[in-house]
Amino acid sequence: MGEPREHAPVLPLLAAFSRHGAALEWARQRACSTWGPVALESPRFPFGETSFYERTMGTGLVKVLLVFERLMPPRELVDRKLQANAWEAEYGGTHEGPEPRPLNLDPGYLTEAKLILASTKDRDHRIYLERGIFAENTLYFRGGAWRSRPWTYPDYQRADYHEFLMSCRAYYRRRKGA
């Protein structure tokens, strides 16, 4: 029989996308003031793999991935998703643009073996955590590369995302002393 033990701390991540650079900067500042300094920041990736968000967010979307210096216990993912949802609502309430959802924030975390994203939507491949939040194993690491699942969002299947996530994985390994 295995002995239960605490999971090692994980590398927190926040995916933010919008068509407004000011919204992305607002999200970065808000997250840093609460979660601490950013260790790694991706380029602003064009986000055009789907038209799903156009009705509520407009066109010309870009996504940035922010990785934070301070490792966290994985159980904090629920609090971070609820906090990110509150930030989205706060920004949406002050934004004067035409779109009802000018900012989308998706927290998650990275380990050596996987990228987990939080969601409020239940699907067959998501695990319920608590308080209406689910976890999705979006990518896994095997054979020296990030690999997709059948449900992995198209942007997370891109080579430029994987390249950035490789640097995040290396940073995490250095931080945890692996």
C-alpha positions as CSV (number, residue, x, y, z in Angstrom):
1,M,0.0,0.0,0.0
2,G,1.3,3.4,-0.9
3,E,1.7,6.1,1.7
4,P,-0.1,9.4,1.0
5,R,2.2,12.5,0.9
6,E,2.0,16.1,0.0
7,H,2.6,16.9,-3.7
8,A,5.7,18.9,-4.4
9,P,5.1,22.6,-5.1
10,V,4.2,23.4,-8.7
11,L,5.0,26.3,-11.0
12,P,2.1,28.7,-11.3
13,L,1.1,30.0,-14.7
14,L,-1.5,32.5,-16.0
15,A,-2.6,32.6,-19.6
16,A,-4.1,36.0,-20.4
17,F,-5.6,36.9,-23.8
18,S,-7.3,40.0,-25.2
19,R,-7.1,42.2,-28.2
20,H,-6.2,45.1,-25.9
21,G,-2.6,45.5,-24.8
22,A,-3.8,47.6,-21.9
23,A,-5.9,44.7,-20.7
24,L,-3.0,42.3,-20.8
25,E,-0.8,44.8,-18.9
26,W,-3.6,45.3,-16.3
27,A,-3.8,41.5,-15.8
28,R,0.0,41.2,-15.4
29,Q,0.1,44.0,-12.8
30,R,-2.9,42.6,-10.9
31,A,-1.4,39.1,-10.8
32,C,2.0,40.3,-9.8
33,S,0.6,42.4,-6.9
34,T,-1.2,39.3,-5.6
35,W,0.9,36.3,-6.7
36,G,4.4,37.9,-6.7
37,P,6.9,38.5,-9.5
38,V,6.8,37.0,-12.9
39,A,9.8,34.7,-13.6
40,L,9.1,34.1,-17.3
41,E,6.9,35.8,-19.8
42,S,6.1,34.5,-23.2
43,P,5.9,36.6,-26.4
44,R,2.5,37.8,-27.2
45,F,1.3,34.9,-29.3
46,P,-1.4,35.6,-32.0
47,F,-4.5,33.7,-31.0
48,G,-6.4,32.8,-34.2
49,E,-6.9,29.0,-34.0
50,T,-10.6,29.5,-33.3
51,S,-13.4,32.0,-33.8
52,F,-15.1,30.9,-30.6
53,Y,-14.2,34.0,-28.7
54,E,-14.9,36.6,-31.4
55,R,-18.5,37.3,-30.4
56,T,-17.6,38.2,-26.8
57,M,-13.9,39.4,-27.2
58,G,-13.6,40.7,-30.8
59,T,-10.9,39.9,-33.3
60,G,-7.1,40.2,-33.3
61,L,-6.7,38.4,-30.0
62,V,-3.2,37.8,-28.5
63,K,-2.2,35.5,-25.7
64,V,0.6,35.8,-23.2
65,L,1.7,33.2,-20.7
66,L,3.0,34.4,-17.4
67,V,4.9,32.1,-15.0
68,F,5.5,33.2,-11.4
69,E,8.6,32.9,-9.3
70,R,6.9,31.5,-6.2
71,L,6.0,27.9,-6.4
72,M,2.6,27.0,-5.0
73,P,0.9,23.9,-3.6
74,P,-1.4,22.5,-6.4
75,R,-4.4,22.9,-4.1
76,E,-4.2,26.7,-4.6
77,L,-5.4,26.3,-8.2
78,V,-9.0,26.6,-7.2
79,D,-8.4,29.9,-5.4
80,R,-6.4,31.2,-8.3
81,K,-9.2,30.4,-10.8
82,L,-11.8,32.0,-8.7
83,Q,-9.6,35.1,-8.3
84,A,-8.9,35.3,-12.0
85,N,-12.6,35.1,-12.7
86,A,-13.2,38.0,-10.3
87,W,-10.4,40.0,-12.0
88,E,-12.0,39.4,-15.4
89,A,-15.3,40.7,-14.1
90,E,-13.6,43.7,-12.5
91,Y,-11.8,44.6,-15.7
92,G,-14.9,44.0,-17.8
93,G,-16.9,46.4,-15.6
94,T,-14.5,49.3,-16.1
95,H,-13.5,48.6,-19.8
96,E,-15.2,51.0,-22.2
97,G,-14.8,49.0,-25.4
98,P,-17.6,47.3,-27.3
99,E,-16.9,43.7,-26.3
100,P,-18.6,42.2,-23.3
101,R,-15.5,40.2,-22.3
102,P,-12.4,42.2,-23.0
103,L,-10.1,39.9,-21.0
104,N,-9.8,36.1,-20.5
105,L,-7.6,34.7,-17.7
106,D,-6.8,31.0,-17.3
107,P,-4.6,30.0,-14.4
108,G,-2.9,26.7,-14.3
109,Y,0.4,25.1,-13.2
110,L,3.3,23.2,-14.7
111,T,5.3,20.3,-13.3
112,E,8.0,18.3,-15.0
113,A,5.4,15.9,-16.3
114,K,2.3,18.1,-17.2
115,L,0.5,21.4,-17.8
116,I,-2.7,21.7,-15.9
117,L,-5.3,24.4,-16.6
118,A,-8.3,25.3,-14.4
119,S,-11.8,25.6,-15.8
120,T,-15.3,26.2,-14.7
121,K,-16.7,23.9,-17.4
122,D,-17.3,20.2,-16.8
123,R,-16.2,17.9,-19.6
124,D,-15.5,14.1,-19.7
125,H,-11.7,14.7,-19.4
126,R,-11.8,17.2,-16.5
127,I,-11.5,16.4,-12.9
128,Y,-13.7,18.2,-10.4
129,L,-11.7,19.9,-7.6
130,E,-14.1,22.0,-5.6
131,R,-16.2,25.2,-5.6
132,G,-17.1,24.7,-9.2
133,I,-13.6,24.4,-10.5
134,F,-12.2,21.6,-12.7
135,A,-8.6,20.7,-13.6
136,E,-7.6,19.7,-17.1
137,N,-4.4,17.9,-18.0
138,T,-3.8,19.9,-21.2
139,L,-0.3,18.7,-22.1
140,Y,2.1,16.0,-20.9
141,F,5.8,15.7,-21.2
142,R,7.3,12.5,-22.6
143,G,10.4,11.6,-24.6
144,G,11.9,15.1,-24.3
145,A,8.8,16.9,-25.7
146,W,5.5,18.4,-24.7
147,R,2.6,16.3,-26.1
148,S,-1.0,17.0,-26.8
149,R,-4.1,15.2,-25.6
150,P,-7.2,14.7,-27.9
151,W,-8.8,17.7,-26.1
152,T,-5.8,20.0,-26.0
153,Y,-6.7,23.5,-27.2
154,P,-5.2,24.1,-30.7
155,D,-3.0,27.0,-29.5
156,Y,-1.4,24.8,-26.9
157,Q,-0.5,22.4,-29.6
158,R,1.8,24.9,-31.3
159,A,5.5,24.6,-31.5
160,D,6.1,28.2,-30.2
161,Y,4.0,27.5,-27.1
162,H,6.0,24.2,-26.5
163,E,9.3,26.1,-26.9
164,F,8.2,28.5,-24.2
165,L,7.0,25.7,-22.0
166,M,10.3,23.9,-22.3
167,S,12.0,27.0,-20.8
168,C,9.4,27.0,-18.0
169,R,10.0,23.3,-17.3
170,A,13.8,24.0,-17.1
171,Y,13.1,26.9,-14.8
172,Y,10.9,24.7,-12.6
173,R,13.5,21.9,-12.5
174,R,16.1,24.5,-11.3
175,R,13.8,25.9,-8.7
176,K,12.9,22.6,-7.2
177,G,16.4,21.3,-7.3
178,A,15.7,18.3,-9.5
